[in-house]
Amino acid sequence: GAMEAVMTIDKAYLNLKSIIVSKGMKQKEIAEKLGMDKSTFNMKVNRYRGRDFTFSEASELSKILDVKMEDF
């Protein structure tokens, strides 16, 4: 239902974390490619205090990791 959708939207990008690990990459190097520091990247990955990737950041991430945005 609608309630469920809201809860999933607010979750950390756990998939993204495992994708990064599976690609043998570090959050720091990906953050650098996106032009942000690691702590900002980490906040966005964890959706800390509602922080989130912009569409263009997410798009860039999908290119770097060679996955679809839906896979995050």
All heavy atoms as a GROMACS GRO file, in nm:
protein
  572
    1GLY      N    1   0.081  -0.121   0.000
    1GLY     CA    2   0.000   0.000   0.000
    1GLY      C    3   0.085   0.127   0.000
    1GLY      O    4   0.207   0.120  -0.009
    2ALA      N    5   0.021   0.240   0.013
    2ALA     CA    6   0.090   0.369   0.010
    2ALA      C    7   0.191   0.381   0.124
    2ALA      O    8   0.301   0.430   0.107
    2ALA     CB    9  -0.011   0.482   0.018
    3MET      N   10   0.150   0.334   0.240
    3MET     CA   11   0.236   0.340   0.358
    3MET      C   12   0.369   0.269   0.331
    3MET      O   13   0.476   0.320   0.361
    3MET     CB   14   0.161   0.270   0.472
    3MET     CG   15   0.204   0.304   0.610
    3MET     SD   16   0.205   0.481   0.646
    3MET     CE   17   0.321   0.478   0.781
    4GLU      N   18   0.362   0.153   0.273
    4GLU     CA   19   0.477   0.071   0.240
    4GLU      C   20   0.574   0.146   0.148
    4GLU      O   21   0.693   0.147   0.171
    4GLU     CB   22   0.427  -0.053   0.168
    4GLU     CG   23   0.507  -0.177   0.193
    4GLU     CD   24   0.435  -0.297   0.135
    4GLU    OE1   25   0.334  -0.340   0.194
    4GLU    OE2   26   0.478  -0.343   0.028
    5ALA      N   27   0.518   0.210   0.047
    5ALA     CA   28   0.600   0.284  -0.050
    5ALA      C   29   0.681   0.393   0.019
    5ALA      O   30   0.799   0.410  -0.009
    5ALA     CB   31   0.511   0.344  -0.158
    6VAL      N   32   0.618   0.463   0.112
    6VAL     CA   33   0.686   0.570   0.184
    6VAL      C   34   0.805   0.512   0.262
    6VAL      O   35   0.913   0.569   0.261
    6VAL     CB   36   0.589   0.643   0.280
    6VAL    CG1   37   0.665   0.739   0.370
    6VAL    CG2   38   0.485   0.719   0.200
    7MET      N   39   0.784   0.399   0.326
    7MET     CA   40   0.891   0.340   0.405
    7MET      C   41   1.010   0.298   0.318
    7MET      O   42   1.122   0.320   0.356
    7MET     CB   43   0.839   0.218   0.482
    7MET     CG   44   0.717   0.254   0.562
    7MET     SD   45   0.706   0.208   0.733
    7MET     CE   46   0.847   0.113   0.772
    8THR      N   47   0.982   0.242   0.200
    8THR     CA   48   1.093   0.198   0.117
    8THR      C   49   1.170   0.316   0.060
    8THR      O   50   1.290   0.310   0.046
    8THR     CB   51   1.045   0.108   0.001
    8THR    OG1   52   0.938   0.174  -0.065
    8THR    CG2   53   1.001  -0.027   0.051
    9ILE      N   54   1.101   0.426   0.032
    9ILE     CA   55   1.168   0.544  -0.022
    9ILE      C   56   1.271   0.597   0.077
    9ILE      O   57   1.376   0.647   0.039
    9ILE     CB   58   1.064   0.655  -0.055
    9ILE    CG1   59   0.988   0.615  -0.182
    9ILE    CG2   60   1.132   0.790  -0.074
    9ILE    CD1   61   0.864   0.697  -0.209
   10ASP      N   62   1.241   0.585   0.204
   10ASP     CA   63   1.326   0.644   0.306
   10ASP      C   64   1.444   0.557   0.348
   10ASP      O   65   1.527   0.597   0.426
   10ASP     CB   66   1.240   0.677   0.429
   10ASP     CG   67   1.300   0.794   0.506
   10ASP    OD1   68   1.359   0.882   0.441
   10ASP    OD2   69   1.288   0.797   0.629
   11LYS      N   70   1.449   0.435   0.295
   11LYS     CA   71   1.557   0.343   0.332
   11LYS      C   72   1.691   0.387   0.276
   11LYS      O   73   1.698   0.448   0.170
   11LYS     CB   74   1.527   0.204   0.276
   11LYS     CG   75   1.470   0.111   0.379
   11LYS     CD   76   1.466  -0.033   0.334
   11LYS     CE   77   1.488  -0.057   0.187
   11LYS     NZ   78   1.418  -0.174   0.135
   12ALA      N   79   1.796   0.351   0.345
   12ALA     CA   80   1.930   0.372   0.292
   12ALA      C   81   1.945   0.291   0.164
   12ALA      O   82   1.873   0.195   0.141
   12ALA     CB   83   2.033   0.327   0.394
   13TYR      N   84   2.042   0.331   0.081
   13TYR     CA   85   2.067   0.257  -0.043
   13TYR      C   86   2.154   0.135  -0.014
   13TYR      O   87   2.272   0.134  -0.045
   13TYR     CB   88   2.139   0.347  -0.142
   13TYR     CG   89   2.056   0.461  -0.195
   13TYR    CD1   90   2.071   0.589  -0.143
   13TYR    CD2   91   1.967   0.442  -0.299
   13TYR    CE1   92   1.997   0.694  -0.193
   13TYR    CE2   93   1.892   0.547  -0.350
   13TYR     CZ   94   1.908   0.673  -0.296
   13TYR     OH   95   1.835   0.778  -0.346
   14LEU      N   96   2.093   0.035   0.050
   14LEU     CA   97   2.172  -0.083   0.087
   14LEU      C   98   2.225  -0.154  -0.037
   14LEU      O   99   2.337  -0.204  -0.038
   14LEU     CB  100   2.088  -0.178   0.172
   14LEU     CG  101   2.038  -0.119   0.304
   14LEU    CD1  102   1.947  -0.215   0.376
   14LEU    CD2  103   2.155  -0.079   0.393
   15ASN      N  104   2.141  -0.156  -0.140
   15ASN     CA  105   2.182  -0.217  -0.266
   15ASN      C  106   2.305  -0.149  -0.322
   15ASN      O  107   2.398  -0.215  -0.369
   15ASN     CB  108   2.070  -0.201  -0.369
   15ASN     CG  109   2.012  -0.334  -0.408
   15ASN    OD1  110   2.044  -0.437  -0.348
   15ASN    ND2  111   1.927  -0.333  -0.507
   16LEU      N  112   2.303  -0.017  -0.318
   16LEU     CA  113   2.413   0.062  -0.370
   16LEU      C  114   2.542   0.026  -0.299
   16LEU      O  115   2.646   0.008  -0.362
   16LEU     CB  116   2.381   0.211  -0.352
   16LEU     CG  117   2.478   0.310  -0.413
   16LEU    CD1  118   2.502   0.283  -0.560
   16LEU    CD2  119   2.426   0.452  -0.394
   17LYS      N  120   2.535   0.010  -0.167
   17LYS     CA  121   2.654  -0.029  -0.091
   17LYS      C  122   2.710  -0.162  -0.139
   17LYS      O  123   2.830  -0.176  -0.159
   17LYS     CB  124   2.622  -0.038   0.058
   17LYS     CG  125   2.596   0.095   0.122
   17LYS     CD  126   2.574   0.075   0.271
   17LYS     CE  127   2.534   0.206   0.337
   17LYS     NZ  128   2.520   0.191   0.482
   18SER      N  129   2.621  -0.259  -0.159
   18SER     CA  130   2.670  -0.390  -0.202
   18SER      C  131   2.718  -0.388  -0.347
   18SER      O  132   2.812  -0.459  -0.381
   18SER     CB  133   2.566  -0.500  -0.179
   18SER     OG  134   2.444  -0.465  -0.238
   19ILE      N  135   2.657  -0.303  -0.431
   19ILE     CA  136   2.704  -0.290  -0.569
   19ILE      C  137   2.846  -0.233  -0.569
   19ILE      O  138   2.934  -0.283  -0.639
   19ILE     CB  139   2.611  -0.197  -0.652
   19ILE    CG1  140   2.474  -0.263  -0.674
   19ILE    CG2  141   2.675  -0.163  -0.787
   19ILE    CD1  142   2.366  -0.168  -0.725
   20ILE      N  143   2.869  -0.130  -0.488
   20ILE     CA  144   3.002  -0.069  -0.480
   20ILE      C  145   3.106  -0.173  -0.439
   20ILE      O  146   3.211  -0.185  -0.501
   20ILE     CB  147   3.001   0.050  -0.381
   20ILE    CG1  148   2.918   0.166  -0.439
   20ILE    CG2  149   3.143   0.099  -0.352
   20ILE    CD1  150   2.887   0.278  -0.342
   21VAL      N  151   3.071  -0.250  -0.337
   21VAL     CA  152   3.162  -0.356  -0.290
   21VAL      C  153   3.185  -0.460  -0.399
   21VAL      O  154   3.299  -0.499  -0.426
   21VAL     CB  155   3.105  -0.424  -0.161
   21VAL    CG1  156   3.187  -0.546  -0.125
   21VAL    CG2  157   3.105  -0.324  -0.046
   22SER      N  158   3.076  -0.500  -0.465
   22SER     CA  159   3.089  -0.605  -0.568
   22SER      C  160   3.172  -0.560  -0.687
   22SER      O  161   3.233  -0.641  -0.756
   22SER     CB  162   2.952  -0.653  -0.614
   22SER     OG  163   2.891  -0.556  -0.695
   23LYS      N  164   3.176  -0.430  -0.712
   23LYS     CA  165   3.256  -0.376  -0.822
   23LYS      C  166   3.401  -0.356  -0.778
   23LYS      O  167   3.485  -0.311  -0.856
   23LYS     CB  168   3.201  -0.242  -0.871
   23LYS     CG  169   3.059  -0.246  -0.920
   23LYS     CD  170   3.050  -0.285  -1.066
   23LYS     CE  171   2.904  -0.299  -1.106
   23LYS     NZ  172   2.888  -0.341  -1.244
   24GLY      N  173   3.428  -0.383  -0.650
   24GLY     CA  174   3.563  -0.365  -0.597
   24GLY      C  175   3.605  -0.219  -0.590
   24GLY      O  176   3.722  -0.186  -0.602
   25MET      N  177   3.507  -0.131  -0.570
   25MET     CA  178   3.535   0.011  -0.561
   25MET      C  179   3.520   0.061  -0.419
   25MET      O  180   3.462  -0.006  -0.335
   25MET     CB  181   3.442   0.089  -0.654
   25MET     CG  182   3.462   0.053  -0.801
   25MET     SD  183   3.342   0.138  -0.908
   25MET     CE  184   3.432   0.288  -0.941
   26LYS      N  185   3.573   0.179  -0.395
   26LYS     CA  186   3.561   0.242  -0.264
   26LYS      C  187   3.465   0.360  -0.274
   26LYS      O  188   3.462   0.428  -0.376
   26LYS     CB  189   3.698   0.295  -0.218
   26LYS     CG  190   3.805   0.188  -0.211
   26LYS     CD  191   3.853   0.171  -0.068
   26LYS     CE  192   3.968   0.077  -0.052
   26LYS     NZ  193   3.950  -0.055  -0.116
   27GLN      N  194   3.391   0.384  -0.165
   27GLN     CA  195   3.299   0.499  -0.165
   27GLN      C  196   3.375   0.628  -0.193
   27GLN      O  197   3.327   0.715  -0.264
   27GLN     CB  198   3.228   0.509  -0.030
   27GLN     CG  199   3.119   0.404  -0.014
   27GLN     CD  200   3.028   0.432   0.105
   27GLN    OE1  201   3.025   0.540   0.161
   27GLN    NE2  202   2.952   0.330   0.143
   28LYS      N  203   3.498   0.635  -0.141
   28LYS     CA  204   3.578   0.756  -0.158
   28LYS      C  205   3.604   0.786  -0.306
   28LYS      O  206   3.590   0.899  -0.352
   28LYS     CB  207   3.710   0.741  -0.083
   28LYS     CG  208   3.800   0.863  -0.089
   28LYS     CD  209   3.928   0.837  -0.009
   28LYS     CE  210   4.012   0.962   0.008
   28LYS     NZ  211   4.069   1.009  -0.120
   29GLU      N  212   3.643   0.684  -0.383
   29GLU     CA  213   3.673   0.710  -0.524
   29GLU      C  214   3.548   0.747  -0.604
   29GLU      O  215   3.553   0.830  -0.694
   29GLU     CB  216   3.750   0.595  -0.589
   29GLU     CG  217   3.687   0.458  -0.579
   29GLU     CD  218   3.772   0.348  -0.643
   29GLU    OE1  219   3.823   0.369  -0.754
   29GLU    OE2  220   3.789   0.242  -0.580
   30ILE      N  221   3.436   0.688  -0.568
   30ILE     CA  222   3.312   0.721  -0.636
   30ILE      C  223   3.270   0.863  -0.601
   30ILE      O  224   3.231   0.940  -0.688
   30ILE     CB  225   3.202   0.620  -0.601
   30ILE    CG1  226   3.242   0.483  -0.657
   30ILE    CG2  227   3.067   0.663  -0.657
   30ILE    CD1  228   3.162   0.369  -0.606
   31ALA      N  229   3.284   0.898  -0.473
   31ALA     CA  230   3.253   1.034  -0.428
   31ALA      C  231   3.336   1.135  -0.508
   31ALA      O  232   3.283   1.236  -0.556
   31ALA     CB  233   3.281   1.048  -0.279
   32GLU      N  234   3.465   1.106  -0.525
   32GLU     CA  235   3.553   1.196  -0.600
   32GLU      C  236   3.507   1.212  -0.744
   32GLU      O  237   3.507   1.321  -0.799
   32GLU     CB  238   3.698   1.145  -0.596
   32GLU     CG  239   3.765   1.177  -0.462
   32GLU     CD  240   3.897   1.103  -0.440
   32GLU    OE1  241   3.942   1.030  -0.532
   32GLU    OE2  242   3.954   1.119  -0.332
   33LYS      N  243   3.465   1.101  -0.805
   33LYS     CA  244   3.416   1.107  -0.943
   33LYS      C  245   3.290   1.192  -0.953
   33LYS      O  246   3.262   1.252  -1.056
   33LYS     CB  247   3.388   0.967  -0.999
   33LYS     CG  248   3.515   0.890  -1.025
   33LYS     CD  249   3.485   0.753  -1.082
   33LYS     CE  250   3.616   0.673  -1.088
   33LYS     NZ  251   3.613   0.563  -1.181
   34LEU      N  252   3.212   1.194  -0.845
   34LEU     CA  253   3.090   1.274  -0.843
   34LEU      C  254   3.118   1.418  -0.799
   34LEU      O  255   3.028   1.500  -0.794
   34LEU     CB  256   2.986   1.211  -0.748
   34LEU     CG  257   2.924   1.080  -0.792
   34LEU    CD1  258   2.836   1.026  -0.681
   34LEU    CD2  259   2.843   1.096  -0.919
   35GLY      N  260   3.243   1.443  -0.761
   35GLY     CA  261   3.281   1.578  -0.718
   35GLY      C  262   3.230   1.614  -0.580
   35GLY      O  263   3.199   1.729  -0.552
   36MET      N  264   3.219   1.515  -0.492
   36MET     CA  265   3.179   1.545  -0.354
   36MET      C  266   3.273   1.473  -0.259
   36MET      O  267   3.344   1.382  -0.300
   36MET     CB  268   3.033   1.505  -0.328
   36MET     CG  269   3.003   1.357  -0.342
   36MET     SD  270   2.829   1.314  -0.310
   36MET     CE  271   2.747   1.367  -0.458
   37ASP      N  272   3.277   1.517  -0.134
   37ASP     CA  273   3.365   1.446  -0.043
   37ASP      C  274   3.297   1.320   0.009
   37ASP      O  275   3.176   1.302  -0.005
   37ASP     CB  276   3.417   1.536   0.071
   37ASP     CG  277   3.304   1.597   0.152
   37ASP    OD1  278   3.215   1.523   0.194
   37ASP    OD2  279   3.308   1.720   0.174
   38LYS      N  280   3.377   1.233   0.066
   38LYS     CA  281   3.328   1.102   0.107
   38LYS      C  282   3.218   1.112   0.211
   38LYS      O  283   3.123   1.036   0.208
   38LYS     CB  284   3.445   1.019   0.162
   38LYS     CG  285   3.406   0.877   0.200
   38LYS     CD  286   3.526   0.799   0.251
   38LYS     CE  287   3.487   0.657   0.288
   38LYS     NZ  288   3.408   0.654   0.412
   39SER      N  289   3.229   1.209   0.303
   39SER     CA  290   3.128   1.218   0.408
   39SER      C  291   2.992   1.259   0.350
   39SER      O  292   2.888   1.208   0.391
   39SER     CB  293   3.171   1.312   0.520
   39SER     OG  294   3.192   1.441   0.471
   40THR      N  295   2.994   1.349   0.251
   40THR     CA  296   2.869   1.388   0.184
   40THR      C  297   2.810   1.268   0.111
   40THR      O  298   2.690   1.240   0.121
   40THR     CB  299   2.895   1.501   0.082
   40THR    OG1  300   2.954   1.611   0.150
   40THR    CG2  301   2.766   1.546   0.015
   41PHE      N  302   2.896   1.197   0.038
   41PHE     CA  303   2.852   1.079  -0.035
   41PHE      C  304   2.790   0.978   0.061
   41PHE      O  305   2.682   0.925   0.038
   41PHE     CB  306   2.970   1.016  -0.109
   41PHE     CG  307   2.932   0.896  -0.192
   41PHE    CD1  308   2.871   0.912  -0.315
   41PHE    CD2  309   2.958   0.768  -0.147
   41PHE    CE1  310   2.835   0.802  -0.392
   41PHE    CE2  311   2.922   0.657  -0.223
   41PHE     CZ  312   2.861   0.675  -0.345
   42ASN      N  313   2.860   0.955   0.172
   42ASN     CA  314   2.812   0.859   0.272
   42ASN      C  315   2.677   0.900   0.329
   42ASN      O  316   2.588   0.816   0.348
   42ASN     CB  317   2.916   0.843   0.383
   42ASN     CG  318   2.888   0.720   0.466
   42ASN    OD1  319   2.818   0.728   0.566
   42ASN    ND2  320   2.938   0.606   0.422
   43MET      N  321   2.660   1.030   0.357
   43MET     CA  322   2.531   1.079   0.407
   43MET      C  323   2.420   1.051   0.307
   43MET      O  324   2.310   1.013   0.344
   43MET     CB  325   2.537   1.229   0.432
   43MET     CG  326   2.592   1.268   0.564
   43MET     SD  327   2.566   1.445   0.587
   43MET     CE  328   2.732   1.496   0.626
   44LYS      N  329   2.451   1.072   0.179
   44LYS     CA  330   2.350   1.051   0.076
   44LYS      C  331   2.318   0.902   0.059
   44LYS      O  332   2.202   0.866   0.041
   44LYS     CB  333   2.394   1.114  -0.056
   44LYS     CG  334   2.398   1.266  -0.047
   44LYS     CD  335   2.430   1.330  -0.178
   44LYS     CE  336   2.422   1.483  -0.165
   44LYS     NZ  337   2.393   1.548  -0.293
   45VAL      N  338   2.421   0.819   0.065
   45VAL     CA  339   2.398   0.674   0.055
   45VAL      C  340   2.309   0.628   0.170
   45VAL      O  341   2.220   0.546   0.152
   45VAL     CB  342   2.531   0.595   0.055
   45VAL    CG1  343   2.506   0.446   0.070
   45VAL    CG2  344   2.610   0.622  -0.072
   46ASN      N  345   2.334   0.682   0.288
   46ASN     CA  346   2.255   0.642   0.406
   46ASN      C  347   2.127   0.723   0.422
   46ASN      O  348   2.052   0.702   0.516
   46ASN     CB  349   2.342   0.656   0.531
   46ASN     CG  350   2.451   0.552   0.534
   46ASN    OD1  351   2.424   0.432   0.527
   46ASN    ND2  352   2.575   0.596   0.538
   47ARG      N  353   2.106   0.818   0.331
   47ARG     CA  354   1.992   0.909   0.338
   47ARG      C  355   1.983   0.972   0.476
   47ARG      O  356   1.874   0.985   0.534
   47ARG     CB  357   1.863   0.835   0.302
   47ARG     CG  358   1.856   0.809   0.154
   47ARG     CD  359   1.723   0.757   0.113
   47ARG     NE  360   1.701   0.779  -0.030
   47ARG     CZ  361   1.622   0.705  -0.105
   47ARG    NH1  362   1.556   0.606  -0.053
   47ARG    NH2  363   1.609   0.730  -0.232
   48TYR      N  364   2.098   1.009   0.528
   48TYR     CA  365   2.107   1.070   0.660
   48TYR      C  366   2.033   1.203   0.661
   48TYR      O  367   2.061   1.291   0.578
   48TYR     CB  368   2.255   1.089   0.694
   48TYR     CG  369   2.280   1.155   0.826
   48TYR    CD1  370   2.252   1.087   0.945
   48TYR    CD2  371   2.332   1.283   0.832
   48TYR    CE1  372   2.276   1.145   1.067
   48TYR    CE2  373   2.357   1.343   0.955
   48TYR     CZ  374   2.328   1.275   1.072
   48TYR     OH  375   2.352   1.335   1.192
   49ARG      N  376   1.942   1.219   0.756
   49ARG     CA  377   1.861   1.341   0.767
   49ARG      C  378   1.801   1.385   0.635
   49ARG      O  379   1.802   1.503   0.601
   49ARG     CB  380   1.946   1.455   0.824
   49ARG     CG  381   1.984   1.432   0.968
   49ARG     CD  382   2.043   1.555   1.029
   49ARG     NE  383   2.070   1.532   1.169
   49ARG     CZ  384   2.158   1.602   1.240
   49ARG    NH1  385   2.228   1.698   1.184
   49ARG    NH2  386   2.177   1.576   1.367
   50GLY      N  387   1.752   1.287   0.559
   50GLY     CA  388   1.682   1.320   0.435
   50GLY      C  389   1.773   1.360   0.319
   50GLY      O  390   1.724   1.403   0.215
   51ARG      N  391   1.904   1.349   0.337
   51ARG     CA  392   1.995   1.380   0.225
   51ARG      C  393   1.975   1.276   0.116
   51ARG      O  394   1.951   1.159   0.145
   51ARG     CB  395   2.142   1.374   0.272
   51ARG     CG  396   2.178   1.472   0.380
   51ARG     CD  397   2.178   1.615   0.335
   51ARG     NE  398   2.288   1.646   0.243
   51ARG     CZ  399   2.410   1.682   0.281
   51ARG    NH1  400   2.440   1.692   0.409
   51ARG    NH2  401   2.503   1.710   0.191
   52ASP      N  402   1.983   1.319  -0.007
   52ASP     CA  403   1.962   1.224  -0.116
   52ASP      C  404   2.039   1.270  -0.238
   52ASP      O  405   2.077   1.386  -0.248
   52ASP     CB  406   1.813   1.214  -0.148
   52ASP     CG  407   1.777   1.082  -0.215
   52ASP    OD1  408   1.869   1.011  -0.262
   52ASP    OD2  409   1.658   1.050  -0.220
   53PHE      N  410   2.063   1.178  -0.329
   53PHE     CA  411   2.130   1.214  -0.454
   53PHE      C  412   2.036   1.292  -0.544
   53PHE      O  413   1.917   1.265  -0.548
   53PHE     CB  414   2.176   1.087  -0.528
   53PHE     CG  415   2.281   1.010  -0.455
   53PHE    CD1  416   2.251   0.890  -0.394
   53PHE    CD2  417   2.411   1.058  -0.447
   53PHE    CE1  418   2.348   0.819  -0.325
   53PHE    CE2  419   2.509   0.988  -0.378
   53PHE     CZ  420   2.478   0.868  -0.318
   54THR      N  421   2.090   1.389  -0.615
   54THR     CA  422   2.011   1.457  -0.717
   54THR      C  423   1.997   1.360  -0.834
   54THR      O  424   2.071   1.261  -0.842
   54THR     CB  425   2.083   1.584  -0.767
   54THR    OG1  426   2.206   1.545  -0.830
   54THR    CG2  427   2.110   1.681  -0.654
   55PHE      N  428   1.907   1.393  -0.924
   55PHE     CA  429   1.890   1.306  -1.040
   55PHE      C  430   2.021   1.294  -1.118
   55PHE      O  431   2.060   1.185  -1.160
   55PHE     CB  432   1.778   1.358  -1.131
   55PHE     CG  433   1.753   1.268  -1.248
   55PHE    CD1  434   1.677   1.154  -1.233
   55PHE    CD2  435   1.810   1.297  -1.372
   55PHE    CE1  436   1.655   1.070  -1.341
   55PHE    CE2  437   1.789   1.212  -1.480
   55PHE     CZ  438   1.712   1.098  -1.464
   56SER      N  439   2.091   1.405  -1.135
   56SER     CA  440   2.214   1.399  -1.215
   56SER      C  441   2.325   1.319  -1.143
   56SER      O  442   2.401   1.248  -1.208
   56SER     CB  443   2.264   1.539  -1.252
   56SER     OG  444   2.295   1.614  -1.138
   57GLU      N  445   2.330   1.328  -1.010
   57GLU     CA  446   2.426   1.247  -0.935
   57GLU      C  447   2.393   1.099  -0.949
   57GLU      O  448   2.482   1.017  -0.973
   57GLU     CB  449   2.425   1.285  -0.786
   57GLU     CG  450   2.491   1.419  -0.757
   57GLU     CD  451   2.461   1.471  -0.618
   57GLU    OE1  452   2.378   1.411  -0.545
   57GLU    OE2  453   2.521   1.574  -0.582
   58ALA      N  454   2.265   1.066  -0.936
   58ALA     CA  455   2.222   0.927  -0.948
   58ALA      C  456   2.252   0.874  -1.088
   58ALA      O  457   2.298   0.761  -1.105
   58ALA     CB  458   2.073   0.915  -0.917
   59SER      N  459   2.229   0.959  -1.187
   59SER     CA  460   2.256   0.922  -1.326
   59SER      C  461   2.405   0.894  -1.347
   59SER      O  462   2.444   0.796  -1.410
   59SER     CB  463   2.206   1.036  -1.415
   59SER     OG  464   2.254   1.019  -1.545
   60GLU      N  465   2.488   0.982  -1.291
   60GLU     CA  466   2.633   0.966  -1.299
   60GLU      C  467   2.678   0.839  -1.227
   60GLU      O  468   2.762   0.765  -1.277
   60GLU     CB  469   2.699   1.091  -1.237
   60GLU     CG  470   2.844   1.110  -1.269
   60GLU     CD  471   2.874   1.119  -1.420
   60GLU    OE1  472   2.793   1.177  -1.494
   60GLU    OE2  473   2.978   1.064  -1.460
   61LEU      N  474   2.620   0.816  -1.110
   61LEU     CA  475   2.649   0.695  -1.033
   61LEU      C  476   2.620   0.569  -1.112
   61LEU      O  477   2.699   0.475  -1.111
   61LEU     CB  478   2.559   0.692  -0.909
   61LEU     CG  479   2.620   0.722  -0.774
   61LEU    CD1  480   2.510   0.714  -0.669
   61LEU    CD2  481   2.733   0.628  -0.740
   62SER      N  482   2.507   0.570  -1.181
   62SER     CA  483   2.470   0.451  -1.258
   62SER      C  484   2.570   0.425  -1.370
   62SER      O  485   2.600   0.311  -1.401
   62SER     CB  486   2.327   0.462  -1.311
   62SER     OG  487   2.317   0.561  -1.409
   63LYS      N  488   2.625   0.533  -1.426
   63LYS     CA  489   2.729   0.518  -1.529
   63LYS      C  490   2.858   0.464  -1.469
   63LYS      O  491   2.920   0.372  -1.524
   63LYS     CB  492   2.758   0.652  -1.597
   63LYS     CG  493   2.652   0.696  -1.694
   63LYS     CD  494   2.697   0.821  -1.770
   63LYS     CE  495   2.577   0.897  -1.823
   63LYS     NZ  496   2.582   1.040  -1.787
   64ILE      N  497   2.900   0.524  -1.357
   64ILE     CA  498   3.024   0.480  -1.291
   64ILE      C  499   3.017   0.333  -1.255
   64ILE      O  500   3.112   0.258  -1.276
   64ILE     CB  501   3.050   0.566  -1.164
   64ILE    CG1  502   3.079   0.712  -1.202
   64ILE    CG2  503   3.167   0.508  -1.083
   64ILE    CD1  504   3.075   0.809  -1.084
   65LEU      N  505   2.903   0.291  -1.201
   65LEU     CA  506   2.888   0.154  -1.153
   65LEU      C  507   2.836   0.059  -1.261
   65LEU      O  508   2.830  -0.061  -1.239
   65LEU     CB  509   2.794   0.151  -1.032
   65LEU     CG  510   2.845   0.225  -0.909
   65LEU    CD1  511   2.734   0.237  -0.807
   65LEU    CD2  512   2.966   0.156  -0.849
   66ASP      N  513   2.796   0.116  -1.374
   66ASP     CA  514   2.743   0.037  -1.484
   66ASP      C  515   2.620  -0.045  -1.442
   66ASP      O  516   2.610  -0.164  -1.469
   66ASP     CB  517   2.855  -0.054  -1.541
   66ASP     CG  518   2.815  -0.113  -1.674
   66ASP    OD1  519   2.739  -0.048  -1.749
   66ASP    OD2  520   2.858  -0.226  -1.704
   67VAL      N  521   2.531   0.021  -1.372
   67VAL     CA  522   2.403  -0.041  -1.333
   67VAL      C  523   2.291   0.060  -1.361
   67VAL      O  524   2.317   0.178  -1.379
   67VAL     CB  525   2.399  -0.079  -1.183
   67VAL    CG1  526   2.496  -0.192  -1.152
   67VAL    CG2  527   2.425   0.041  -1.094
   68LYS      N  528   2.168   0.012  -1.362
   68LYS     CA  529   2.054   0.102  -1.380
   68LYS      C  530   2.024   0.171  -1.248
   68LYS      O  531   2.044   0.113  -1.142
   68LYS     CB  532   1.932   0.022  -1.423
   68LYS     CG  533   1.944  -0.041  -1.560
   68LYS     CD  534   1.804  -0.085  -1.606
   68LYS     CE  535   1.810  -0.183  -1.719
   68LYS     NZ  536   1.846  -0.320  -1.671
   69MET      N  537   1.971   0.291  -1.256
   69MET     CA  538   1.933   0.364  -1.135
   69MET      C  539   1.835   0.285  -1.050
   69MET      O  540   1.840   0.289  -0.929
   69MET     CB  541   1.869   0.499  -1.171
   69MET     CG  542   1.970   0.606  -1.193
   69MET     SD  543   1.891   0.767  -1.195
   69MET     CE  544   1.904   0.806  -1.368
   70GLU      N  545   1.745   0.210  -1.117
   70GLU     CA  546   1.645   0.132  -1.043
   70GLU      C  547   1.710   0.027  -0.954
   70GLU      O  548   1.649  -0.025  -0.863
   70GLU     CB  549   1.548   0.061  -1.138
   70GLU     CG  550   1.472   0.150  -1.233
   70GLU     CD  551   1.550   0.179  -1.361
   70GLU    OE1  552   1.549   0.094  -1.453
   70GLU    OE2  553   1.613   0.286  -1.368
   71ASP      N  554   1.836  -0.008  -0.984
   71ASP     CA  555   1.903  -0.113  -0.908
   71ASP      C  556   1.959  -0.066  -0.774
   71ASP      O  557   2.003  -0.147  -0.694
   71ASP     CB  558   2.016  -0.176  -0.991
   71ASP     CG  559   1.963  -0.247  -1.116
   71ASP    OD1  560   1.841  -0.278  -1.118
   71ASP    OD2  561   2.040  -0.270  -1.208
   72PHE      N  562   1.959   0.065  -0.753
   72PHE     CA  563   2.008   0.116  -0.624
   72PHE      C  564   1.910   0.072  -0.515
   72PHE      O  565   1.935   0.077  -0.402
   72PHE     CB  566   2.016   0.269  -0.620
   72PHE     CG  567   2.113   0.327  -0.720
   72PHE    CD1  568   2.117   0.465  -0.738
   72PHE    CD2  569   2.197   0.248  -0.796
   72PHE    CE1  570   2.205   0.522  -0.829
   72PHE    CE2  571   2.285   0.306  -0.888
   72PHE     CZ  572   2.288   0.443  -0.905
   0.00000   0.00000   0.00000
